[in-house]
């Protein structure tokens, strides 16, 4: 489950590193990618219902659920609502507290972005300026999947700015995080040590709150799956071996 403003193919580099050792299902969340973008319906319960339908459609009886950022929040809500459907949980750079710098950045990139770009060069320049430091392959992935062509040949976002605004109003819902201690399944917490969003202190608190948790820290920013896809895949594969 991907983060806000992203898309299922965000996980391509992680999938390449997994190299067929796991079956992976990575949908576009509502309001994102090629999924529906309704005016309303962006509460955690709506994403839980969507995830359950995806699992049913893909014949996933009890998968390990991996969620990054927004996707981790919704994966947590899913685990609380349907513990019978989640074998184990992987939370990538997300927890009860979002640091101010990370929250500010997410809001700026979600709500302050230009609505369209005249061409691919302009869109790429924007991505490189606002999210520097990635490989050319990552930028190519984002150009291919975060945008679509409009009728004038320009690039517009696949994600809905209206949807992102609605989601940002719900990701701090304390009812989900306040119930963290209720989660009984194994949990892997992954933190990017350079992340502006998820602090070491929050991760350590989660370790003591959850019943069965372990922590992996990687030299990465918030987008761990883009910065360190192979290391993330190795951590998830080791976790899968632990939980069976």
Secondary structure, DSSP 8 states (H G I E B T S, - for coil): ---TT--GGGGHHHHHHHTTSS-------TTSTTS---SS--SHHHHHHHHHHHHHHTT-SSEEEEEETHHHHHHHHHHHH-GGGEEEEEEES--S---HHHHHHHHHHHHSS-SEESSHHHHHHHHHHHS-S--HHHHHHHHHHHEEE-TTS-EEESS-HHHHHHHHTTTT-HHHHTTGGG--SEEEEEEETT-SSS-HHHHHHHHHHSSSEEEEEES--S-HHHH-HHHHHHHHHHHHHHH-
